[in-house]
Amino acid sequence: MATTRQLKFSRMLQRELGDIFQKDRKGYFTGNLISVSHVEVSPDFTIAHIYLSMVLDRDKEQMLETVNLHKADIKRALSKTIGRTVRKIPELVFHLDLGAEHAQKMDDLFKKLNKPSKND
């Protein structure tokens, strides 16, 4: 169970990383909409697991590799925004958030089911 301090820190990271991905000043993620769906911070605040949702990209694994390739730039941009409020920027570990895709697949499966009519 996360402490209140961890929850506040993870919400701040989620908000700031969301802004970084939205602005994408260097054009690393053009043609894709990346949102930060969830952030989990370790109890010692050294590791942050960031779950990304990618809307427009077909090859999500390739985009995750691109995000990991530019991890240092993302961490630098994060340091510029929150560097004065925290002692140390945590190590960023990016993951794909497949929750929305899973929900869509389940919805498609439910639509394909044969539903008995009310008269039966």
C-alpha positions in Angstrom: 0.0 0.0 0.0 1.4 3.4 -1.0 1.8 6.1 1.5 0.2 9.6 1.0 3.7 11.0 0.2 4.2 8.4 -2.5 0.8 9.1 -4.0 1.4 12.8 -4.1 4.8 12.3 -5.7 3.4 9.8 -8.3 0.6 12.3 -9.2 3.1 15.0 -9.7 5.3 12.8 -11.9 2.2 11.8 -13.9 1.2 15.4 -14.5 4.7 16.6 -15.4 5.5 13.6 -17.6 2.2 14.1 -19.3 3.1 17.7 -20.1 6.5 16.5 -21.4 4.9 14.0 -23.8 2.2 16.4 -24.9 4.6 19.2 -25.8 7.2 16.9 -27.4 9.4 19.8 -28.3 12.1 17.7 -30.0 9.6 15.8 -32.1 10.6 12.3 -30.9 7.0 11.0 -30.8 5.4 12.7 -33.8 2.3 11.0 -35.2 1.4 9.5 -31.8 -0.5 10.5 -28.8 1.2 9.3 -25.6 -0.5 9.7 -22.2 0.7 8.7 -18.8 -2.0 6.5 -17.4 -0.5 5.5 -14.1 2.7 6.0 -12.1 4.0 3.9 -9.2 6.8 5.0 -7.0 9.0 2.7 -4.9 8.9 3.3 -1.1 12.4 4.9 -1.2 11.5 7.2 -4.2 14.4 5.9 -6.3 12.3 4.1 -9.0 9.2 5.2 -10.8 7.2 2.8 -12.9 5.4 4.8 -15.6 2.6 3.2 -17.5 2.0 4.7 -21.0 -1.0 4.6 -23.1 -0.5 5.1 -26.8 -3.5 5.9 -28.9 -2.5 6.5 -32.5 0.5 4.2 -32.9 0.0 0.7 -34.4 3.4 -0.6 -33.2 3.3 0.2 -29.5 6.4 -1.9 -28.7 8.5 0.2 -31.2 7.2 3.4 -29.7 8.1 2.1 -26.2 11.6 1.5 -27.5 11.7 5.0 -28.8 10.6 6.3 -25.4 13.3 4.2 -23.7 15.9 5.5 -26.2 15.1 9.1 -25.2 14.8 8.3 -21.5 17.8 10.6 -20.7 16.1 13.5 -22.5 12.8 12.9 -20.7 14.6 12.7 -17.4 16.4 16.0 -18.1 13.2 17.7 -19.1 11.6 16.4 -15.9 14.5 17.7 -13.9 14.0 21.1 -15.3 10.4 21.2 -14.1 10.6 19.5 -10.7 14.3 19.6 -9.9 14.0 22.3 -7.3 11.1 20.6 -5.4 12.7 17.1 -5.1 16.1 16.0 -4.0 16.7 13.4 -6.7 14.8 12.5 -9.9 13.9 8.8 -9.7 15.0 6.2 -12.3 12.2 6.1 -14.9 11.0 2.6 -16.0 8.4 2.8 -18.8 5.8 0.1 -19.4 2.9 -0.2 -21.8 -0.6 0.2 -20.3 -2.7 -2.4 -22.0 -5.8 -1.8 -19.9 -7.7 0.1 -22.6 -6.8 -2.5 -25.3 -7.9 -5.3 -23.0 -11.2 -3.6 -22.3 -11.8 -3.1 -26.0 -11.0 -6.7 -26.8 -13.5 -7.8 -24.0 -16.1 -5.5 -25.4 -15.6 -6.9 -28.9 -16.0 -10.4 -27.5 -19.2 -9.5 -25.7 -20.6 -8.1 -28.9 -20.0 -11.3 -30.7 -21.8 -13.5 -28.2 -25.2 -14.9 -29.2 -27.7 -13.4 -26.8 -31.0 -15.2 -26.4 -34.0 -13.1 -27.2 -36.4 -12.1 -24.4 -39.1 -14.4 -25.9 -37.0 -17.6 -25.3 
